[in-house]
Structure formats: C-alpha cells, structure tokens
Amino acid sequence: MTGGCQCGRVRYAARFENDDAYLCHCRMCQKATGGVAAAFVEVPYDSVMWSGEPDWYASSAVAKRPFCSRCGTPLGFRFNESKSLDLTVGSFDDPSQFRPVAHAGAESLHEAWLDTRDLPRQESATTRSVVAAWRAAGLEVPK
C-alpha cells in the first residue's frame, strides 16, 4: 500500500500482512498529532520504501517520528533501533481497509471520544463556510 504527506513531498510504499491497526492515546502521540489519539499500523521497518525522505523528530529518549517538514504531516512512530515502524493510518492513500484492534497508552484515553456514533454528522460539501472558502479559491470541495 502507498501513502504520504499532504503536500506530496514525502511518499512511501509499505508491505504488511494484515489490516490490524491500533489507537495510541499516550500524551506524546496526542501532542505529536494534535488529536485525542493517533491511529497506527505496525509494519516491518525494512518493508517501507520512501520516495522523498521524511524528516525525523526525536520525540523522546526512546523514540523518533517521521514527518514532512514542508506541510507538517505526521507519518509515524518508531522506537529507537526497532525492527518495526508504526505508520499513521491517515497518511495512507486508502486507509479504509484498516480496522482498529487495540488501544495503547490507555492511561491518557479520553472516553468521551471513543463512541461518537450518535453525534450529528455533516459532510464538508454541505457546510456553507467550507463550500464558500473553496469556491472563493475557484475550486470545489475535495472528496
């Protein structure tokens, strides 16, 4: 499967054996992504081929994170010297095949964000402010 950053400078192709993903709720992942959790897929480090090398941030004494320094997209997480790399689910070109199978960093888990199925939903193309911004730029809302 392929993926990359938002601006396209960093791209990757990765091989893996299943569609298992997990959510990490630890404070470092929350800070690194700006979200309440980070969604990851673990792959063998040697199975990832980069076209456009990512930048790496040493997020702690035990781990580093690949990202794009141009657009800021977080691309993953790797313990120092690990034989695996956790790629962010959202950075895959088609993340729809992955399914969450576990929670990590549960000490910082925010229960209110786990089950949101009953919250109202609105698509971007039906949100007036979003549509107006894209039209002002001469474009249509991306799907």
N, C-alpha and C positions, 0 to 999 in steps of 0.2 A: 504494500500500500504506500501511497505517497502523501506528502503533506508539506507544510512550510509556514512561513510567516505571512502576515497580512500584506506586506508590500511586495513579496516575491523574491527578495534578495537571497533568503535562505530557504532551500528546498531539501527534502530528504525522501528517500525510499527505504522502507523497512520490511523485513520478513518476520513473521511471528506465527505461532502455532495455534492460537485460539483467539476468541473475541472477548476474553476476560479483561475488564477494566476495574479500577477502584477509585474511590474518592479519598483524598487526604485532607483532613481538617486541621492539621497542625498549624500553629501560628506562623511558622515560616512560609508554608505554602499559601496561607491566607494573605500574608504580606507580599509574597512574590507575584501573586496573580491579581491581587486586589479583590478577590472573591471570598465567599464563605468557605469554599473548598476548592481543591484542584482535582481535576479528573485526569487520571493517568492510565496508560497501557505500558506494561513492562515488556521490553524486548531485549534480546541479547545485544550487547553493545556492538559486537562485530557484524551484526546484521543490518546496521544503519549505514547507508551511503549518503553523504552530504553533497549537494551541489550548491555552492555558496556556503562557506563555513559559518557556523554560528559563532557568536561571541559567548564567552563563558564567564559567569559570575560565581565567585566562591561565596556562597550564601552562609556558610558556617565552616567550622574547622573540619567537618566530616563530609561535606558535600558541595557540589557545584551545579549550576543550572545553565543550560544553553538558552540563548535568546537572540533576537535580532536587535542590534544597536540602532538601526535606522528607524524601525517602526515600533519597537518595544515588545513585540510578541514573545511571551514566554513559551518555550518549546519543550521543556522537560526538566528532569532532575536526575542526578547521578551521585551515588555515594562515591567518595574517592576510591579509586582502584577497583571499583565494582566491575563485574563482567556483564552487568545489565544497565540499561538506560530506561528511564520511565519517560515516555513521550506524552505531551499533553493531548488529550482526546480532541480538543477543539482545534488543534493545529493540523489534523488530518484533513485531506481534501473531502473525504466522505466519512464522517465519524459515526454515521448511523448504524454501522454493524456492531459496534461495541456495546457491551452490557455490563453494568456495574455489579460486581460480585462481593465487594467488601468495603469497609470503612477503615481507614488508617488515621492515626492522630486523633482518636476519638475523644481525648481529653479536652479538645477545643471545639468539638462538634456543636453546632447551633441547631437544636432540634426543630425550631420553627421553620427552618429552610429545607427540611427533608421531604415533607409531604405537602406539596403546593398544588395538588391536582384540583382542589376546589376553588382556587383563586381565579378571578376573571382573567380572560386571555384576550389579547388584542394583537393582530398582525401588524407589522410595520407599514404595510401598504394601506392600512385603514386608519393610521394615526396621522391626523392633519398636520401636526408640526413636522413630522418626519417627511411626509409627502411634499410639503411646502419647501423644506430645505433642499431636497433632491431636485425638485422642479426649478428652484431658483438657480441651481447649478447647471440647469439644462439637461438633467438626467432623470431616469426613472428609479424608483426604489429597487435596490438589488434584492434578489430572492435568495 
